[in-house]
Structure formats: C-alpha cells, structure tokens
Amino acid sequence: MRQDIKKIRNLLKEYAKLKQEIRTFNQVSSPVLSVAPSHSGGNGVENSLINYVDLSYQLKEVNDALNAIHDPQYLFILHDYVIEKRFTRSEACERLSVSVSKFNYLKNKALLLFKNLYNL
C-alpha cells in the first residue's frame, strides 16, 4: 500500500507541471503542416502534436478523477496540500482542525480514493 501512496503523490505532484506544459504548448503558434517531404529523420510537428495529445489526455484523466471527489477535506488535501503545495502539514492540520495522525489518515484515504477514481 505504501508504494501506491507514493505513486499517487508523485502523479499529483506532476499534475501542476503538466498543466504548465499544456499552457506553454498552447502559447506557441500553431505549426503549419506541410505535405512536402522533410530531409530530417523525424517530423517535429507530428511529435509535438502527439506529445500535446498525450499531455492533454493525462490532464483530463486527473481532472476527471479530482472532479469525482466530493469530500471537501479530501479535495483540500489533494489540491491545496499535495498539488499546489500551499500549506505545510501543520498549517493543513490547523485548517482542517485535526491532529497530525488524523491528517495523515485523511491524506492516505484521499490518495487511495483518487487512485480508485483514476484507475491506477
């Protein structure tokens, strides 16, 4: 179970980076697709588009799983504590009015719920 928790935490930590990559990709002007043969060994435009679609799909999957969670404590832990890193553990405990052990219990429950909804 501990490996599952680590895997989920790492995925959620990468979520913010993933959102930034999508924003950056969207800011780049749209590439012009050409039917002329290229002298290079690969197609950079095609690779960029495939990467964009893959990132978009991953982002959508995480968003769908997060949107399926209705418990405000779990959402706070997943979004504000794990993804955005807005609070330290002690600050999060204070906001939720719980002890550190109760917070860890809630965090693990939230991560496992996310795992089930994300189908890891």
C-alpha positions as CSV (number, residue, x, y, z in Angstrom):
1,M,0.0,0.0,0.0
2,R,2.9,2.4,0.7
3,Q,4.1,2.2,-2.9
4,D,0.6,3.0,-4.1
5,I,0.6,6.1,-2.0
6,K,4.0,7.2,-3.3
7,K,2.9,6.6,-6.9
8,I,-0.3,8.7,-6.5
9,R,1.6,11.5,-4.7
10,N,4.1,11.7,-7.5
11,L,1.4,11.7,-10.1
12,L,-0.4,14.6,-8.4
13,K,2.9,16.5,-7.9
14,E,3.5,16.2,-11.6
15,Y,0.0,17.4,-12.3
16,A,0.9,21.1,-11.8
17,K,3.9,20.7,-14.1
18,L,1.7,19.0,-16.7
19,K,-0.8,21.9,-16.6
20,Q,2.1,24.3,-17.2
21,E,3.4,22.3,-20.1
22,I,-0.1,22.4,-21.7
23,R,-0.3,26.2,-21.2
24,T,3.2,26.6,-22.7
25,F,2.3,24.5,-25.7
26,N,-0.9,26.4,-26.2
27,Q,1.0,29.7,-26.3
28,V,3.2,28.5,-29.1
29,S,1.8,29.4,-32.5
30,S,0.1,26.6,-34.4
31,P,2.6,24.8,-36.7
32,V,2.0,24.7,-40.4
33,L,1.7,21.1,-41.7
34,S,3.4,20.6,-45.0
35,V,3.0,17.7,-47.5
36,A,6.5,18.3,-48.8
37,P,8.9,15.6,-47.8
38,S,11.3,16.5,-45.0
39,H,15.0,16.0,-45.1
40,S,15.2,15.3,-41.4
41,G,14.8,11.9,-39.9
42,G,11.7,12.8,-37.9
43,N,8.7,15.0,-38.0
44,G,8.9,17.6,-35.2
45,V,5.4,18.9,-35.8
46,E,3.9,15.4,-35.6
47,N,5.9,14.6,-32.5
48,S,4.8,17.9,-30.8
49,L,1.1,17.2,-31.6
50,I,1.4,13.6,-30.3
51,N,3.0,14.9,-27.1
52,Y,0.3,17.5,-26.8
53,V,-2.5,15.0,-27.2
54,D,-0.8,12.7,-24.6
55,L,-0.4,15.5,-22.1
56,S,-4.0,16.7,-22.7
57,Y,-5.3,13.2,-22.1
58,Q,-3.3,12.8,-18.9
59,L,-4.5,16.1,-17.7
60,K,-8.1,15.2,-18.5
61,E,-7.8,11.9,-16.6
62,V,-6.5,13.6,-13.5
63,N,-9.2,16.4,-13.7
64,D,-11.9,13.8,-14.1
65,A,-10.7,11.9,-11.0
66,L,-10.4,15.1,-8.9
67,N,-13.9,16.3,-10.0
68,A,-15.4,13.0,-8.9
69,I,-14.3,13.6,-5.3
70,H,-17.0,15.5,-3.3
71,D,-15.5,15.4,0.2
72,P,-14.1,19.0,0.8
73,Q,-11.5,17.7,3.2
74,Y,-10.1,15.3,0.6
75,L,-10.2,18.0,-2.1
76,F,-8.3,20.4,0.2
77,I,-5.7,17.8,0.9
78,L,-5.3,16.7,-2.7
79,H,-5.4,20.1,-4.3
80,D,-4.1,22.6,-1.8
81,Y,-1.6,20.4,0.1
82,V,-0.4,17.8,-2.5
83,I,-0.8,19.5,-5.9
84,E,-0.4,23.2,-5.2
85,K,1.7,22.9,-2.0
86,R,0.1,25.9,-0.5
87,F,0.3,24.7,3.1
88,T,2.7,22.8,5.3
89,R,1.4,19.8,7.1
90,S,1.0,21.7,10.3
91,E,-0.9,24.5,8.5
92,A,-3.1,21.9,6.8
93,C,-3.8,20.3,10.2
94,E,-4.8,23.6,11.6
95,R,-7.1,24.4,8.7
96,L,-8.8,21.1,9.0
97,S,-8.8,21.2,12.8
98,V,-7.2,17.8,13.1
99,S,-4.2,16.2,14.7
100,V,-1.1,15.2,12.6
101,S,-2.1,11.5,12.8
102,K,-5.7,12.2,11.8
103,F,-4.4,14.4,8.9
104,N,-2.1,11.5,7.7
105,Y,-5.1,9.2,7.9
106,L,-7.2,11.6,5.8
107,K,-4.4,12.2,3.3
108,N,-4.0,8.4,2.8
109,K,-7.7,7.9,2.4
110,A,-7.9,10.8,-0.1
111,L,-4.9,9.5,-2.1
112,L,-6.5,6.0,-2.2
113,L,-9.8,7.4,-3.3
114,F,-8.1,9.3,-6.1
115,K,-6.2,6.1,-7.1
116,N,-9.5,4.2,-7.4
117,L,-11.1,7.0,-9.5
118,Y,-8.0,7.5,-11.6
119,N,-7.8,3.7,-12.2
120,L,-4.1,3.3,-11.4
